[in-house]
């Protein structure tokens, strides 16, 4: 990359995530740059009076080089004693030790803190293991409330809002076909928690040394969409806190915020990618570690192998029972895998890289059939696909009881396909279907997936996930958490959530689409699609979106609401207790499309959000549409536009306020009375007989629903079972 120098002294204010195990105190800086602010301006500093964010690319003594978000060229600056350096984050969640060695945080935004920013992910595509292509879909227009370039390839996603927090940025996938057991290298500066994999000789008698070509025309999955999996923090965690830091705390790969004064001089630096441990939905907690240099495993496979009827047992700390790498194609049939350890730490190394998982594939293909996997250790996922690893698993049973121990798991660009599994997780931050930093692709066809722990949604998506004809149940968390530029598409699937109330949350939800700003998922549009099947909430409202762009598509879903049913859809800013954006500007930009869909409950929006709500086919909504400015700060230019196609009906249950109403359908109250529609300028568009009034900026009986979304098909994602 080209570099341009900013010669003046630099002070950067950073809004960064705090390290779980505590932060280093600010120490004396080393050298100073003798260039004056005037000289710096002459050198072309265009950032005077601004705060910018970017990724650190090089550190040379007291000189830092970084790539600002949205730009290609690097800038560099010198840090002197006057530069204020801080690390800002979520604070230490409860239940975690100060060293981050034992983490049991919930997995969703209902109490889990986000983790570190990750480094850049390399091209990990493989001709034989390329995941299915993502369907085309247009992101909603307008501000998402998020800062940063959403096209960045360096981030990875988190894991559910009800306690499962997404983790930081994903590590680099890179070429993992090395002669040793070394997995794809983690980016410099990443601070995943938990004990990393131990280095040393981990070879076993069962391992082979030569790699082989595992490509197969018959098993080649559909092509993966262009772009890299998003990363991001899941909802949850303690209130944001800032701590003093020093130049030595900044590492290559870190995301920082730099503040320049009016003369172009850097005044403050904020490290924004530290690990807060315990994260938001779907995010595991953990301490700060330097990354994974190698994995320990009982059985390692580096060449093709067929295994039938064998038993594998792992009791080591942060140990894998089976590790497949170096491009090996391994078939495991009718095997039994048990993994137990009281000393395993779980945390980020487990969540991001698969340390301690029962079966881990980092480079190669693993096919698992008719098998039983049981784990009782923190971080011990059942089956884990990372980097260039692809897992095919069918007709098998998975049971996990530890924290941060998902059932099936993909991260770092890994690919996992599942058929007819029976999966149950009991730990906190242990989604039954889980993804994390670096994302990837998961396709699930049939089966039963149940999570019982706090912060453990049925599905935590920081990846592109498609599920067909399955039963998904979260007994102690929201049903689904999606963060950042990621998606979950459900076809003929039964989904249930039961999230507990939490004082840190603005509301209680069943499905959340958000951006935690932790760096675990790439900033961009979150997509939730549900075609057929059923959706049940046992507590709180149904859909919540905040601090992100989001797309909802519902087609003829059988919905059962909680007794309190606080709302059908909430599209607003948030109180920022979990660090989700900046208060007063962390709204959502949402497109919601209902197709032949019956809906009950209020639709809530605010002026820092943008909502386009489409009712198409024979859709119905029973509820009010209200403007709630509680978390909108000084307000904004947001809107709520409602489009009601002929054949659709809105049954109004209270006075409503929206921006533009386009209605070719029917609007009445519950008694069938006509509702008055009046403009903000006093214009009476419809004089009704109901006691309710709808206030709008404009009203039209002409409706254009051409921008409404349509459903995709599971066939767009399915692959042939090996």
Buried (B, 14 or more C-beta within 10 A) or exposed (E): EEEBBBBBBBBBBBBBBBBBBBBBEBEEBBEBBEBBBEBBBEBEBEBBEBBBBBBBBBBEEBBBBBBBBBBEEBBBBBBBEBBBBBBBBBBBBEBBBEBBBBBBBBBBBBBBBBBBBBBBBBEBEBEBBBBBBBBEBEBBEBBBBBBBBBEBBBBBBBBBBBBBBBBBBBBBBBBBBBEBBBBBBBBBBBBBBBBBBBBEEBBBEBBBEEBBEBBEEEBBBBEBBEBBBBBBBBBBBBBBBBBBBBBEBBBBBBBBBBBBBEBBBBBBBBBBBBBBBBBBBBBBBBBBBBBBBBBBBBBBBBBBBEBEEBEBEBBBBBBBBBBBBBBBBBBBBBBBBBBBBEBBBBBBBBBBBBBBBBBBBBBBBBBBBBBBBBBBBBBBBBBBBBBBBBBBBBBBBBBBBBBBBBBBBBBBBBBBBBBBBBBBBBBBBBBBBBBBBBBBBBBBBBBBBBBBBBBBBBBBBBBBBBBBBBBBBBBBBBBBBBBBBBBBBBBBBBBBBBBBEBEBBBBBBBBBBBBBBBBBBBBBBBBBBBBBBBBBBBBBBBBBBBBBBBBBBBBBBEBEBBEEBBBBBBBBBBBBBBBBBBBBBBBBBBBBBBBBBBBBBBBBBBBBBBBBBBBBBBBBBBBBBBBBBEBBBEEBEBBBBBBBBBBBBBBBBEBBBBBBBBBBBBBBBEEEBBBBBBBEEEEEBBEBEBEBBBBBBBBBEEBEBEEBBEBBEBEBBBBEBB
